[in-house]
Amino acid sequence: MLRIFQILALIPLLLSAQITVTADNESGYASNAFANYLESGDWYSGLTLQLNQDWLQQTSGVRLYYQGEGETFRRYNERSYHQHGIGVAYYRQKHDSAARLQSGFLAQKRFHRESYDWYEQQQVNGYVNLRWILQPSLYLYLGSTAKYVHYPLLSAFSSLQPSFFMRWGWFSEKGTTVLAEADFSSKWYSHDHDLTVPDAFVEMVALGKDRSLQGLFSVKVAQALRPGVGANVLFAVRHNFINSVRYLGTGDSTFYSDEELFDDVFGYHGFSLAPSLKMLFVPGWTLQLGGALLWKYYDQRQAVQLDGVPFADERLREDRRLLWSVSLEKKVRLAKNWQPLGITFGYQHVQNESNDPYYRYGADFATLGISTGY
């Protein structure tokens, strides 16, 4: 009987909720599916689905949502996976207040096929963000996040990753925006590194004392050039205060080398420069041009020859990556209650130069994306 009353009590809450659905699909061809010198190509298709249930009031709101995604590959179909998560998000802002609070929590689980089941993982993520309007043209953002990742078959890589950020935003009446941000992230491994690894890998390398602290500092300047045309440039510097990293040897070269298990972001410092241009040139059509130049200097990771033997000078790995992209998007409204259907054609080229020959490669990506919602 108590259960019946509990269900009845929820009915008014459910009736007052707003339900929305979004779906995004991206399919295409990657000329270098594993980001290494072999440059093996593959076709792929990915789908992201999100179901939201919102309870909105004048000064606050709550969202309960499901998020699912999956990706399939034609040639190397053993890489295919799917991931599912449940999350909740909350915001609060009073009418007469210059402050806005946002917080949320998300739990996810990822599933792979048998030959890739070592990469299966569970994640929990939480965040709290605050925004203050200091002046009509000056905003301050403060926030903190925490993520725990657990690998059932690779427990040596399970870790807790808390972070904190501060961002200043300045906006002018002439269409100029300046964002300056400082992020401080840390990583603690939750298990000893002296654990076995799957037979597919030649080794597991552990460097440092099981914890890292990294700062990421960036400045972004955006400018409206004329109606429908805007440009921006982002400059970022990454610095390691404490460096500890673990990574897997890539074995038979059929593993994506940019994955966290093979190329942890805490393992290197460097800087990047990324300009972009966006144009609305006819109604419903958007053209976007972008590029980036990244310099990556690894703190403890040696560059090695293709046979795995270190160079005589014991050099540390250094990469320089150039990428540029172009995308064309068309939005079409199909029905009154549906979000516009977005169709995007994209192309990206990546050129990675490295003093480690395994990571000296080029890659091209041609994509077709479709997005919609209700």
C-alpha positions in Angstrom: 0.0 0.0 0.0 2.8 2.4 0.8 4.4 1.8 -2.6 1.1 2.7 -4.3 0.9 6.0 -2.4 4.5 6.8 -3.3 3.8 6.2 -7.0 0.6 8.4 -6.8 2.6 11.2 -5.2 5.0 11.2 -8.2 2.2 11.6 -10.8 1.9 15.4 -10.5 5.7 15.7 -10.7 5.8 13.6 -13.9 3.0 15.5 -15.5 4.7 18.8 -15.0 7.9 17.6 -16.6 9.1 18.5 -20.1 10.6 15.6 -22.1 13.1 16.2 -24.9 15.1 13.9 -27.1 18.3 14.6 -29.1 20.1 12.3 -31.5 23.4 12.8 -33.4 24.9 10.5 -35.9 28.4 10.8 -37.5 29.6 8.4 -40.2 32.7 8.6 -42.3 36.1 7.3 -43.3 39.4 7.6 -41.4 42.5 7.1 -43.5 44.5 6.3 -40.3 42.3 4.5 -37.9 44.9 3.9 -35.2 47.0 7.2 -35.5 50.3 5.5 -36.2 52.9 5.1 -39.0 51.0 2.1 -40.6 48.1 4.4 -41.6 45.5 1.7 -41.8 42.1 3.1 -42.9 38.6 2.2 -41.8 34.9 3.2 -42.2 33.0 4.0 -39.0 29.6 5.2 -37.8 28.7 6.6 -34.4 25.4 7.5 -32.7 24.7 9.5 -29.6 21.3 9.6 -28.1 20.1 11.7 -25.1 16.7 11.5 -23.4 15.9 14.4 -21.0 13.2 15.0 -18.5 13.1 18.5 -17.2 11.4 20.2 -14.3 11.6 23.9 -14.8 10.6 26.7 -12.5 11.1 30.5 -12.5 14.5 30.4 -10.6 15.6 26.8 -10.8 15.5 23.6 -12.9 16.3 20.0 -12.6 17.1 17.6 -15.5 17.2 13.8 -15.3 18.7 12.3 -18.4 19.8 9.1 -20.1 22.9 9.3 -22.4 23.8 6.5 -24.7 26.4 6.2 -27.5 27.9 3.6 -29.7 30.4 3.3 -32.5 30.9 0.6 -35.1 33.8 0.0 -37.5 33.7 -2.0 -40.8 37.2 -3.3 -41.2 38.2 -3.6 -37.6 34.8 -4.4 -36.2 36.2 -5.7 -32.9 36.7 -2.1 -31.9 33.0 -1.4 -31.8 31.5 -0.4 -28.5 28.5 1.0 -26.7 28.2 3.2 -23.6 25.3 4.1 -21.4 24.9 6.6 -18.6 22.3 8.1 -16.3 22.7 11.7 -15.0 21.1 14.6 -13.2 21.7 18.3 -13.6 20.5 21.3 -11.5 20.7 25.0 -11.8 19.5 27.9 -9.6 19.4 31.7 -10.1 17.2 34.3 -8.5 15.8 37.1 -10.6 17.7 39.8 -8.6 20.9 37.8 -8.3 24.0 38.1 -10.4 25.1 34.6 -9.4 24.1 31.3 -11.0 24.7 27.9 -9.6 25.0 24.7 -11.7 25.7 21.2 -10.6 25.4 17.7 -11.9 26.3 14.0 -11.6 26.7 11.3 -14.3 27.4 7.6 -14.0 28.4 5.7 -17.1 29.4 2.2 -18.2 31.2 1.2 -21.4 31.0 -2.2 -23.1 33.4 -3.7 -25.7 33.7 -6.9 -27.7 35.9 -9.7 -26.3 39.1 -8.7 -28.0 38.8 -5.2 -26.6 37.1 -6.0 -23.3 40.3 -4.8 -21.4 39.1 -1.2 -22.2 35.7 -1.7 -20.6 35.2 1.0 -17.9 32.9 2.5 -15.4 32.9 6.3 -14.7 31.3 8.6 -12.3 31.5 12.4 -12.8 30.4 15.3 -10.7 30.6 19.0 -11.1 29.7 22.3 -9.4 30.0 25.6 -11.3 29.3 29.2 -10.2 28.9 32.3 -12.4 29.0 35.9 -11.2 28.1 38.9 -13.3 30.6 41.5 -11.9 29.7 44.1 -14.4 27.4 44.1 -17.5 30.5 43.3 -19.6 32.5 41.2 -17.1 31.8 37.7 -15.9 33.6 35.4 -13.5 33.2 31.6 -13.6 34.4 29.2 -10.9 34.0 25.5 -10.9 35.2 22.1 -9.7 34.8 18.6 -11.2 35.7 15.2 -10.0 35.9 12.0 -12.1 36.6 8.4 -11.1 37.4 5.9 -13.8 37.5 2.1 -13.1 38.9 -0.4 -15.5 37.9 -3.9 -14.3 40.6 -5.7 -16.3 43.2 -3.0 -16.1 42.8 -1.9 -12.5 46.3 -0.3 -12.5 44.8 2.5 -14.6 41.8 3.2 -12.4 42.1 6.7 -11.1 40.5 9.7 -9.4 40.7 13.0 -11.3 39.6 16.1 -9.5 40.0 19.6 -11.1 39.3 23.3 -10.5 38.9 26.1 -12.9 38.6 29.9 -13.0 37.5 31.8 -16.1 37.1 35.5 -16.8 34.9 36.7 -19.6 34.8 40.2 -21.1 32.4 41.3 -23.7 32.3 44.6 -25.7 29.6 46.3 -27.6 31.7 46.1 -30.7 31.5 42.3 -30.8 34.7 41.4 -29.1 34.9 38.6 -26.5 37.9 37.7 -24.4 38.0 34.6 -22.2 41.0 33.9 -19.9 41.0 30.6 -18.1 43.1 28.7 -15.6 42.5 25.0 -15.0 44.2 22.9 -12.4 43.8 19.1 -12.7 45.2 16.2 -10.7 45.2 12.5 -11.0 45.7 9.8 -8.4 46.0 6.1 -9.4 43.9 4.0 -7.0 45.9 0.7 -7.5 49.6 -0.3 -7.6 51.2 -0.5 -11.0 52.7 -3.9 -10.3 49.8 -5.8 -12.0 49.5 -8.0 -15.0 48.3 -6.6 -18.4 46.5 -8.4 -21.2 48.7 -10.5 -23.6 47.9 -8.1 -26.5 50.4 -5.5 -25.1 54.1 -5.8 -25.0 54.4 -3.9 -21.7 53.0 -1.5 -19.2 55.2 1.4 -18.2 54.8 3.3 -14.9 56.7 6.5 -14.3 56.5 8.8 -11.3 54.9 8.4 -7.8 51.3 7.6 -8.8 50.0 11.2 -8.7 50.1 14.2 -11.1 49.2 17.9 -11.0 48.8 19.9 -14.2 47.8 23.4 -15.1 46.2 24.5 -18.4 46.2 28.2 -19.1 44.4 29.7 -22.1 43.2 32.9 -23.7 40.6 33.0 -26.4 39.7 36.1 -28.4 36.7 36.2 -30.6 35.5 39.0 -32.9 32.4 39.5 -34.9 33.7 40.7 -38.3 30.3 41.5 -39.9 26.8 40.2 -39.6 26.9 36.4 -39.9 30.8 36.2 -39.8 32.9 35.7 -36.7 36.5 34.6 -36.0 38.4 33.5 -32.9 41.8 32.3 -31.9 42.7 30.2 -28.9 46.2 30.0 -27.3 46.8 27.5 -24.5 49.8 26.4 -22.4 49.9 23.1 -20.6 52.4 22.7 -17.6 53.1 19.8 -15.3 53.8 20.6 -11.7 54.0 17.0 -10.7 54.3 14.3 -13.3 53.4 10.6 -13.0 52.1 8.5 -15.9 51.3 5.0 -16.9 50.8 3.8 -20.4 50.6 0.6 -22.4 52.8 -0.6 -25.1 50.8 -0.7 -28.4 51.5 -4.4 -29.1 50.4 -5.3 -32.6 49.6 -1.7 -33.6 45.8 -2.2 -33.7 45.0 0.2 -30.8 44.3 3.9 -31.2 47.4 5.7 -30.0 45.7 8.8 -28.8 43.6 6.9 -26.3 44.2 7.8 -22.6 45.7 4.3 -21.9 48.4 4.9 -24.5 48.9 8.7 -24.4 47.8 10.2 -21.1 47.4 14.0 -21.2 49.2 14.2 -17.8 52.3 12.8 -19.5 53.3 15.8 -21.5 53.5 19.6 -21.4 53.4 22.0 -24.3 51.3 24.7 -26.0 48.8 25.1 -28.9 47.4 27.8 -31.2 44.0 27.3 -32.8 42.2 29.8 -35.1 38.8 29.4 -36.6 36.3 31.3 -38.9 32.6 30.8 -39.0 30.3 32.2 -41.7 26.5 32.2 -42.2 26.6 32.8 -46.0 23.0 31.9 -47.0 20.0 31.3 -44.8 20.3 27.9 -43.0 23.9 27.3 -44.2 27.0 27.6 -42.0 30.6 27.3 -43.2 33.3 26.7 -40.6 37.1 26.7 -41.2 39.5 25.7 -38.4 43.0 24.8 -37.7 45.4 24.0 -34.8 49.1 23.7 -34.2 50.2 21.7 -31.1 53.5 21.1 -29.5 53.8 18.2 -27.1 56.9 17.6 -24.9 56.8 14.4 -22.9 58.3 14.7 -19.4 59.5 11.1 -18.9 58.6 9.1 -21.9 61.5 8.0 -24.1 61.3 8.0 -27.9 62.1 4.5 -29.3 62.8 3.0 -32.7 60.3 0.9 -34.5 61.8 -2.2 -33.0 61.3 -0.8 -29.5 65.0 -0.1 -28.8 65.6 3.4 -27.4 67.8 5.8 -29.3 71.5 6.1 -28.3 71.0 9.7 -27.1 68.1 8.6 -24.8 65.9 11.4 -26.2 62.4 12.1 -24.8 59.5 12.0 -27.2 58.4 15.2 -28.8 55.5 15.7 -31.2 54.3 18.6 -33.3 50.8 18.3 -34.8 49.2 20.3 -37.5 45.5 19.9 -38.3 43.0 21.9 -40.3 39.3 21.3 -41.0 36.4 22.5 -43.0 32.7 21.8 -42.3 29.5 22.8 -44.0 26.2 22.6 -42.1 22.6 23.0 -43.3 19.6 23.2 -40.9 16.1 22.3 -42.0 13.0 22.5 -39.9 10.8 19.5 -40.6 8.0 20.0 -38.0 6.9 22.5 -35.5 7.7 20.5 -32.3 11.0 19.1 -33.7 14.4 20.8 -33.5 15.9 21.7 -36.8 17.5 18.8 -38.7 21.2 19.5 -39.0 23.2 18.0 -41.8 27.0 18.5 -41.7 29.7 17.6 -44.2 33.2 17.7 -42.8 36.8 17.1 -43.7 39.9 17.1 -41.5 43.6 16.6 -42.1 46.1 15.8 -39.4 49.8 15.7 -39.8 51.8 14.5 -36.7 55.6 14.9 -36.7 57.5 13.1 -34.0 61.0 12.1 -33.0 59.5 8.7 -32.3 58.9 7.1 -35.8 55.9 5.1 -34.6 54.0 8.4 -34.1 55.1 10.0 -37.4 51.9 9.9 -39.6 49.2 11.7 -41.5 45.5 11.1 -41.3 42.4 12.3 -43.2 38.8 12.2 -42.0 35.7 12.6 -44.2 32.4 12.7 -42.3 28.7 13.1 -42.7 26.8 14.1 -39.6 23.0 14.2 -38.9 21.4 15.7 -35.8 17.9 16.2 -34.7 15.8 16.5 -31.6 12.3 16.7 -30.2 
